[in-house]
């Protein structure tokens, strides 16, 4: 029993406690954006993980749609089956956050001995996870990703193709040539 307690205490002291874990999205997901991240609009959104560097999706959209850095994030026009739609996107970070117990214990021992703490900056650690959330409207500004939308299937097909093209393209001029 004593050895089990000793193993438990050692395992507990030498571990990290996760406080917040970012969601894992294997391909893509359609959900209310505000439920995914509070700062997003209360609309249905097409969400996928972004493994590339910051502003890469911005550069992709700017190059593909020839926007010349004007209104790149909001109401970008695109056409599916002869119908005009507009998409807006948001780059969102949701960090993983953990509490590291070892630096806290070491600093507590140092503080009891009258020394100043050494590891104050190491009590918690964060690792950022980036996502792209895309909302789509028609010309009447109706949400096209709602479950009852007539356009949902065709818009989702376009968004899935756009996601694959973005993830598989390193030179965004190639996306412009594919248009």
FIGUVEX-636470 format. One line per 3 residues: number of its first residue (from 1); their letters; for each residue x, y, z of C-alpha. Coordinates in Angstrom, 2 decimals. Example, Ala and Ser with C-alpha at 12.3 -4.5 7.8 and 13.67 -1.06 7.14 Angstrom:
! residues 2
1) AS) 12.30 -4.50 7.80 | 13.67 -1.06 7.14
***
This chain:
! residues 179
1) XXX) 0.00 0.00 0.00 | 2.86 2.37 0.83 | 4.51 1.75 -2.53
4) XXX) 1.23 2.46 -4.36 | 0.84 5.73 -2.44 | 4.44 6.67 -3.19
7) XXX) 3.97 5.95 -6.93 | 0.75 8.00 -6.96 | 2.39 10.99 -5.23
10) XXX) 5.42 10.89 -7.54 | 3.22 10.61 -10.66 | 1.03 13.49 -9.46
13) XXX) 4.01 15.76 -8.68 | 5.79 15.10 -11.96 | 2.86 15.74 -14.24
16) XXX) 1.01 18.59 -15.85 | -2.66 19.22 -15.32 | -4.59 20.26 -18.46
19) XXX) -6.86 23.22 -17.78 | -8.11 23.80 -21.32 | -7.84 21.52 -24.35
22) XXX) -8.47 22.87 -27.84 | -10.90 20.87 -29.99 | -9.58 18.49 -32.61
25) XXX) -11.26 18.77 -35.99 | -10.11 16.03 -38.36 | -11.37 17.58 -41.60
28) XXX) -14.05 20.22 -41.13 | -17.13 20.95 -39.08 | -20.28 23.04 -39.49
31) XXX) -21.59 24.56 -36.29 | -22.71 27.84 -34.72 | -19.57 29.98 -34.67
34) XXX) -20.39 31.61 -31.33 | -20.42 28.18 -29.64 | -16.95 27.52 -31.02
37) XXX) -15.48 30.88 -29.90 | -17.44 33.59 -28.08 | -16.11 36.47 -30.17
40) XXX) -17.48 35.02 -33.42 | -20.93 35.88 -34.85 | -24.01 33.84 -33.97
43) XXX) -24.22 32.21 -37.40 | -23.46 28.79 -38.82 | -19.79 28.48 -39.80
46) XXX) -17.59 26.07 -41.71 | -14.64 25.46 -39.37 | -11.34 23.67 -39.98
49) XXX) -7.90 23.53 -38.38 | -5.24 25.72 -39.95 | -1.78 24.11 -39.75
52) XXX) -0.14 26.95 -41.70 | 1.36 30.19 -40.39 | -0.68 33.23 -39.40
55) XXX) -2.30 35.19 -42.26 | -1.72 32.41 -44.79 | -5.46 32.00 -45.42
58) XXX) -5.75 35.79 -45.80 | -3.01 35.71 -48.46 | -4.67 32.73 -50.16
61) XXX) -8.07 34.46 -50.38 | -6.49 37.75 -51.46 | -4.54 36.07 -54.27
64) XXX) -7.25 33.68 -55.44 | -10.02 36.29 -55.63 | -7.72 39.13 -56.78
67) XXX) -8.87 41.49 -54.01 | -5.68 43.60 -53.85 | -5.80 43.69 -50.03
70) XXX) -9.25 45.36 -49.88 | -12.09 43.74 -47.90 | -10.31 40.39 -47.89
73) XXX) -11.88 39.06 -44.68 | -15.48 40.19 -45.21 | -18.06 39.51 -47.92
76) XXX) -15.76 37.97 -50.51 | -17.93 37.17 -53.55 | -17.95 33.72 -55.12
79) XXX) -20.29 31.92 -57.47 | -21.71 28.40 -57.25 | -24.09 27.05 -59.91
82) XXX) -24.77 30.56 -61.23 | -25.75 31.94 -57.82 | -23.70 34.68 -56.13
85) XXX) -22.65 34.16 -52.49 | -20.42 36.03 -50.06 | -18.13 34.51 -47.46
88) XXX) -16.40 36.04 -44.48 | -13.69 34.33 -42.48 | -12.09 34.60 -39.08
91) XXX) -8.72 33.23 -38.01 | -9.24 31.97 -34.46 | -6.75 30.78 -31.86
94) XXX) -7.77 28.39 -29.10 | -4.78 27.55 -26.90 | -4.17 24.39 -24.89
97) XXX) -3.35 25.41 -21.34 | -1.71 23.27 -18.65 | -0.56 23.84 -15.07
100) XXX) 2.95 22.57 -14.40 | 3.23 21.28 -10.84 | 7.01 20.85 -10.55
103) XXX) 7.90 24.57 -10.89 | 5.20 25.44 -8.35 | 6.55 22.91 -5.83
106) XXX) 10.17 24.00 -6.35 | 9.26 27.68 -5.92 | 7.24 26.89 -2.79
109) XXX) 10.30 25.15 -1.30 | 12.54 28.09 -2.27 | 10.05 30.57 -0.81
112) XXX) 9.94 28.63 2.49 | 13.74 28.78 2.59 | 13.69 32.57 2.18
115) XXX) 14.78 32.64 -1.47 | 12.96 34.27 -4.34 | 11.06 32.04 -6.80
118) XXX) 12.91 30.99 -9.96 | 10.18 29.48 -12.12 | 7.26 31.94 -11.85
121) XXX) 6.93 32.14 -15.64 | 6.74 28.33 -15.91 | 3.65 27.69 -13.77
124) XXX) 1.46 27.41 -16.84 | 2.21 26.59 -20.46 | 0.21 27.37 -23.59
127) XXX) 0.25 25.95 -27.06 | -1.81 27.73 -29.70 | -4.12 25.93 -32.12
130) XXX) -5.41 27.92 -35.08 | -8.74 27.50 -36.86 | -10.49 29.14 -39.81
133) XXX) -14.21 29.85 -39.37 | -16.07 30.75 -42.58 | -19.62 32.14 -42.71
136) XXX) -21.55 32.31 -45.99 | -24.42 34.62 -47.05 | -26.49 34.89 -50.18
139) XXX) -27.38 38.23 -51.79 | -30.25 38.73 -49.32 | -27.74 38.20 -46.45
142) XXX) -29.36 34.90 -45.38 | -27.16 32.32 -43.67 | -26.46 29.66 -46.33
145) XXX) -25.05 27.11 -43.88 | -28.23 26.77 -41.82 | -29.57 23.20 -41.80
148) XXX) -32.71 24.19 -43.72 | -30.96 26.31 -46.36 | -31.55 25.36 -49.99
151) XXX) -27.95 26.21 -50.84 | -26.22 24.35 -47.99 | -25.09 21.28 -49.97
154) XXX) -23.63 23.22 -52.91 | -21.95 25.80 -50.66 | -20.44 23.07 -48.46
157) XXX) -19.06 21.33 -51.55 | -17.40 24.61 -52.62 | -16.00 25.25 -49.12
160) XXX) -14.57 21.73 -48.85 | -12.85 22.14 -52.22 | -11.51 25.53 -51.14
163) XXX) -10.17 24.06 -47.88 | -8.38 21.27 -49.74 | -6.96 23.69 -52.28
166) XXX) -5.71 26.00 -49.51 | -4.09 23.18 -47.54 | -2.47 21.60 -50.62
169) XXX) -1.18 24.82 -52.20 | 2.04 26.53 -51.17 | 2.19 29.10 -53.97
172) XXX) -1.18 30.84 -54.03 | -0.73 32.01 -57.62 | -1.46 28.38 -58.52
175) XXX) -4.93 28.83 -57.02 | -5.41 31.91 -59.20 | -4.47 29.94 -62.31
178) XX) -6.95 27.14 -61.43 | -9.91 29.55 -61.48
***
